[in-house]
Amino acid sequence: MAQVQPAAVLPPANDDRIAFFDLQRQRARLEREIKAGIDTVLGHGQFILGPEVDQLEDRLAQFAGVDHAIAVSSGRDALMIALMAMGIKAGDAVFVPAFTFAATAGAVVSVGARPVFVDVDPSTFNMDAEDLERAITEVNAAGASTPRAVMPVDLYGLPADYVAIGEVADRFGITVLSDAAQSFGSVLDGRGAGAMAPISATSFYPTKPLGCYGDGGAVLTTDARLAESVRMIRSHGRQGTGDEASVLGITGRLDTIQAAVLLAKLTVFSDELARRREIAARYDAALAPAVTVPSRPGRAKSAYALYTIRVHNRDAVHDRLADAGIGTGVFYRLALHQHPAFRHFDGRHLPVSEALAGDVLSLPIHPDLSDREVDRVIQALLDSVGSD
Ligand SMILES: Cc1ncc(COP(=O)(O)O)c(C=O)c1O
């Protein structure tokens, strides 16, 4: 039988550690509202497209400042459904940043189109509009595919430069689909994520700023025709509840139970965003002298899905922080053109994306972190960076 150890030799209590993501504290804060919402759904039994989905769509549209929000099964499905609604297909080229999550390019490939990788800006980590212009010009000159759309990503929660990108897109006659998977709650020039481009997709993956307890996402737009198409595609291509498929569709609906979870979380979402921004400001002030902190263009307010620094000895710093009981994350170790699934679409020079993959490191930034914990992360990071 295992011997019971005296308290003094037990390993440090778990609550001494600082988790990179911590969904349990938020659950404890909102448990009553979330359980009540789920119970209501269990009671009425409309698990697919129940009343909570309609309510959520109204609140999301209002929050983002758009006419239509359509709740769907994931962020990846939101992107794919939006591309299908836009009529993107084989033979089309869609321009995506080379430094993002694999789902961005995956959605393009899944509709048969070709993703073309565009390099990113070294300080915002978002799509570089000048490189977008070069990429479109190259695709036009090659003549093998037709430029149809650009999908900027609001990486880590910071809006892409929709003004510069929109100007290039207009000049070449292509549409902008915003991959706002990480940025619901962000603001650019007074517009919320979802309202920065003609059509946008977001994710409610559990660790996103607004996350559910499973997979979920939404398409947001002010274009009534696109919204109607998205509604049909998410539900087998049918109009309403009829059984005739008007267009090709998928099983792409958000579950009613997830809508109930999101409705409860939306009531505190603005406060949580404010806390994320407060933590970011605390990190910025203390860390700027030692590492490259995220840039904060004056026109933008990030949703801070992640707080990501650049540090040359990234892997060593990551390991030292882990030893100090502090969780960090690396998003992403590979640029898109370096993934086995997308290598065959390569062909462009993407030096900034490749450099970022080698030196980005994300620190804990969930809204339930205390100032004391943030200060511990800061101190441990400063110690780790300086100890080479
Ligand atoms: C930039 C980006 N695009 C798309 C997605 C896909 O979202 P989901 O995981 O909800 O399918 C994610 C999710 O991590 C993402 O970060």
The ligand as a Gaussian input file, in Angstrom:
#p B3LYP/6-31G(d) Opt

LIG

0 1
 C       -7.632000      31.195000     -37.719000
 C       -8.558000      30.045000     -37.530000
 N       -9.361000      29.686000     -38.544000
 C      -10.247000      28.674000     -38.408000
 C      -10.355000      27.957000     -37.238000
 C      -11.299000      26.820000     -37.157000
 O      -12.219000      26.917000     -36.123000
 P      -12.845000      25.585000     -35.462000
 O      -11.814000      24.951000     -34.627000
 O      -14.012000      26.086000     -34.704000
 O      -13.263000      24.712000     -36.615000
 C       -9.536000      28.301000     -36.155000
 C       -9.661000      27.550000     -34.878000
 O       -8.805000      27.289000     -34.139000
 C       -8.605000      29.358000     -36.304000
 O       -7.804000      29.712000     -35.293000

